[in-house]
Each structure stands twice: as structure tokens, then as C-alpha cells.
Amino acid sequence: MRDPAAPRDPAHAPMPYRPDIDGLRAVAVLSVVLYHFGLPWLGGGFTGVDIFFVISGFLIGGILWREYEAEGRIRLGAFYLRRFRRLAPAFFTMALLTTALSAALLLPFEFREFGKSLIAATVYLSNVLFYRQSGYFDTGAELKPLLHTWSLAVEEQFYLFLPLLIFLLSRNRTLLLMALVAIWAGSLGSSVLATPTHPDAAFYLFPFRAWELLSGVLLAIWGLETGRVWRGRPALSWAGLTLVLGSVLLIPAGPLFPGLLALAPVLGAVLLIGSGTGDSPVNRALSHPAALFFGRISYSLYLWHWPVLCLSLYLRGEYSGPLETLCWMALSVALAWLSWRFVETPMRRARLPGVVLVSATALASAATLAVGAWLYLGDGLAGRFGPSVRPHIAASADFLQDWSRCTTAASGPLMGIETCPIGPEGTPQVLVWGDSHVRAFKEGLDLAAHEAGVPGLIIWRAGCPPLFGIRKSESAATPAQDHACTQANLQIRQALPAMTSLQRIALIGRWTYYAHGAGIGLDAGNTIQLFPTDSPTPADAPQSQIVAEAARATVAELRADGPVVIVLRQPPEIANYDSRRAAREAAPRRLATGPGAGHRSRHAARHPRAARGRGRGALARHGRGGRNHPHRQLAALLRRRGLPRVARQRRLVLRQQPHHQHRRPCAA
């Protein structure tokens, strides 16, 4: 395998340098960076990623098509060596240093998730992981230092797809071209159709993004087939710039993107590339030395800006003002330049044999995968923290819960609803139905079910009261999520009579939230309205009455089918205590330092008992206490016959997080 850094024939020679493309890279990366750092008038700065997709498609498509035209085939080995040389060194450098910094800052459950994302990024599947976890625009994004690797994963999947497609159809040129056009059209159509109903899938997944990359590929093929020199017309350059800048400034972040909105940045990039070598003010601006500087470091700047942003916000909470924001942005640029100067450039120029390059990439990948697995299997390495921080960490330990037994039924009465077995294997005799407060009981219920030898099943949905005959409208949920709650409860209502093996049903909910219509303390901004669906709503009926009547009707309906119904009192809430916030404030001062180092954070100092209470309150950590110990009470509940309608467990667990912070990512 020869060194691709020293090509010997025109088919493998680099494409002629296009300064305008580096300038367009600068526009793309600066749009993304400034958007992420919160520049207020760049509402659509995230569309810089779409510009990158077009550029990558144009360059890679041009390289592969020239080789295909010259030789009638492509050399897959040489192509992937070039990709390794170009992308791998800077990525692994960023991943290594980000891991080290994250080890000093992230809490165990966050570091565990970081390990999972490190694995996914290494195997080019981070877009799939983040799709399954949450939305790109949600408030949890800033807690994921490797979130930005989703777009790199899309490109890597494209690097697998396009060469293999050309390789497989290389004997029939017409069929190959038809396939490329058909896939482009199919991907665009599926993106437009999927965006309104499945916006996260349309945003993250390669099939819905392939058309953007293929737009660049088809442009490159058209130019090579027609002998274009890419001079175009100044009017086309101005039109392309207008579309690109309009996208960056005006396209709103949220569930309407990509869909049809993505056509604007993609078409703008196509027009700019197609007219990039002509003499026009636009191309002269794109070829300005400042634009070329940011264009050359664009890959490293994209790699580094997001970890800098995430970890700095994690450490600081929020920036003090524009000057501090500018300092962190300058640090991102400095790191990007260092990466470009001392990692990217030397590796591109080094004449390493192919076997050395492949071996080095394989070793780096294996090391990264091993570290990610260590962090994930080690539950985020809680031993990194000193003893004064650990009570607050223990208080947030529910974020490390094991939900690996959960499945979503593909058929049957609970089709489409996620169910989580507890206790031994077998037909469920106990059903636990609730909202996210189920998580406070989960370990204790599982332990009690095992001790009693009783198979059980958990069904839960965040922010969704386990009651029949009501619908909700919640400030922290979308209309689609509110509707999904109503539909899921209706489906459960219809399914339960067919689940004849059930002997007991336990209902768990945040009852005061539903009755009062608002959270407390840190969660005071969340509100919820409930409306009966089985009967008209009295004009003056308080929400507490609606909840009480729905609870009575639900219990009566459940008891009519035979099972004993248990309604558990909700776990107590400590209004202004946030275990994660307290741990984060204390952690940088208390990392593996012992009791005498640093100063206790204000938040942690205000609530030491809350942290200790929650740490002791986790049912799985209670040990085997006396007769009145909580997990033994649950075991008795599971074994006893003839239970009263309402069984109140007063000392099960202490909770305090805002309600919607309990939502478990669907793939966690």
C-alpha cells in the first residue's frame, strides 16, 4: 500500500486549490461558532453545518469521480488512508484532551454518558446516539462535550456510502448516475416529509442528510463532465451569498429544520462553489487572508469550539459578559490554530507508509474505545471526588440507573409502550405505573420484587399522571408530548383487562404538582393544566378536584378488574436543593482532596442534610435494616394479600430535582 501523500498519477493528484472554498469554510465554521457562543443576531448559525456538508460532498465527489473516470474504478484503500490522514489525528487529540478535562469537571452520571458518546464518536455513530437521547436544541445539549461530533459521524457515514456505491456500480456508468440522482431525490423528499413528525431523526440521521452531501457530489460530477472551470457569473455568486447569509441570520432553530428550510443554505453553497473562481466581489471577499485563515483551521476550530464552550459553561455556570465570551472564543481559535499547525499539517505532510497509518489509527481507536468503556462500565468513576462531595453525588445517583431490561413491545396490548421488568423473570404479577417519580422507587421496587420472588413490570412516562380520563397541557412539554401522554394512558386503560396475571397495581406520581398545577422551588416555573376527558369540566372546578375525581375513578376501575391497587405518596421534594448543582459547585474544589481542602460551596453548605438524606434514601443503598426498613416494607407490600386501597410509604426516598430533570433519554 503506497503512501497517498505522494501521488504518482493524475487520478490521485490533489484537486487544484480553491481559495474561495476555504473562504466558504470560514463562513460555515464562524457561523456555527458564533451561534453556539450566543451571538444574538445569528439565529440560524447552525446552518453552517449544512454548508460544510455541501463542501465535503463537492470535494470528495470530485476526487472519487476523477479517479473513476481515469481508471474505471476507485481504490478504496487509498481513499480511506487519505481520510485517516486528514481527519483522525486532530479528532483523537481533541478527544483525549476533552476526556482529561471532563474527568476534572463532570459528575459521575455525566462522565458515564461522556464515555458512551466517546465510544459512539470513535465508531462514527454519535449521530445515532444523540438522536436516540434527545433533541439538538434542548437545554441538555450544553452538557454533552462531544455533541458536535454528530455531524462528523454523518460525514464519515457518507465516506463509507459513496465510495462503496461507486465501487458496486462502477461497471454501469449510467446506472451509477441514475442511482446518485435517485438517492438525492429520495433523501430530500424523506427529509421534507420527516421533519414535521420526526424532527430529531431528520436532523441527525444520515439518510435524511445525504441529499446535502450529494448536492455537492452531483455539482462536482456535472463540472467534471462538462469541463467547467467554475467561473460562473457574479450574479450567481451574489445570489449564493444572499441565500447563505439569509440562512445564517433568519432560519429559526427548532423542529422545522432541516426540511425545506435546509434548501436555502445548500443551494447558496452550491451557487457559491459553482461560481467560485470567477472575478467578483464575493469571491474576492471569500479569498481574503482573514477568510483563508479561518478556512484552513475550520476543521480544528469546529472540533475545539464545542468542548471549550461546554466545559467553560459547566465550570462557570454562565459568562459574566461579552468580554468573557470573547475570551473563550479566542481560546477556541488558539486551540484550533495549534491543532492545525502541530497536528493536522505535519500529519498531512508526513510520508508515512499506509500500514503505519492504519496501525496508528487502529491503536488510537482501540485506546479511545477502551477509555469510553471504562468510563461507562465504571459508572463515571465516582472515586474521583472527595468525601464532602459524595453525598451530593449520591443524591443524583438515579441518573446512573440501569434500564437495560426495558423494551418496547412490537405487538400485543402494550404495543409501542416501553415496559421495564423488575424482579425475577416471568409473567408480571405486579404493575408499577407512574411518572418520572417512579425513578425514586425503582431500585427499591426491583430489590423488593427479587426478595419476594414476584415478577413485576414498570411503565412510566415523564410528566404524565398515571390516571384515566384526563388530558394535560404542560409548560415543559410540547403539544405532541402532551398528546402522547393521553394516548399512552388510553392504551394502558384498554390493555390492563387483558393482563389477567396482575395481582397488584401500584400508582406513583407527583400528586401535589398535578393538584396545584405548578412546581415548587427550582421547579416553580413549570406549570400543568389537567382536563377531564370522561366528563365535562365544571367552570369553577379547582384542579385539585379534577385530580381527586380522576384518582378515585382510576382506582375504582382498576379494582373492578380484580387487582389490589396501591397508591404511593409522592417522594418528598426539597424546594431549593439541586444535588447536581451542589455537587458541581463543590467538585472543582474537592476532587480527590479529602475533608480539609477547599471551601464548601454555598449551595452545598445550605443543604448538607438534604444531601445526606438523599444519599441514605436511595433504596438500593439502604442495606438490610430492621422490620420497618423501607425496602422491607415494599417487599411486604408485594407479598401481602388484601391490601387496602391506599398504602402510604412515608420514608422511601428523598427527592428534590425539578420534575422534568428526571426524564431518562430513551437510549440510556
Secondary structure, 3 states (H helix, E strand, C coil): CCCCCCCCCHHHCCCCCCHHHHHHHHHHHHHHHHHHCCCCCCCCHHHHHHHHHHHHHHHHHHHHHHHHHHHCCCCHHHHHHHHHHHHHHHHHHHHHHHHHHHHHHCCHHHHHHHHHHHHHHHCCCHHHHHHHHCCCCCCCHHHCCCCCHHHHHHHHHHHHHHHHHHHHCCCCHHHHHHHHHHHHHHHHHHHHHHHHHCHHHHHHCHHHHHHHHHHHHHHHHHHHHHCCCCCCCHHHHHHHHHHHHHHHHHCCCCCCCCHHHHHHHHHHHHHHHHCCCCCCHHHHHHCCHHHHHHHHCHHHHHHHHHHHHHHHHHHHCCCCCHHHHHHHHHHHHHHHHHHHHHHHHHHHHCCCCHHHHHHHHHHHHHHHHHHHHHHHHCCCCHHHCCCCCHHHHHHCHHHHCCCCCCEECCCCCCCCCEEEEECCCCCCCEEEEECCCHHHHHHHHHHHHHHHCCCEEEEECCCCCCCCCEEEEECCCCHHHHHHHHHHHHHHHHHHHHCCCCCEEEEECCHHHHHHCECCHHHCCCEEEEEECCCCCCCCCCHHHHHHHHHHHHHHHHHHCCCEEEEECCCCECCCCCHHHHHHHHHHHHCCCCCCCCCCCHHHHHCHHHHHHHHHHCHHHCCCCCCCCHHHHHHHHHHCCCCCCCCCCCCCCCECCCHHHHCCCCCC
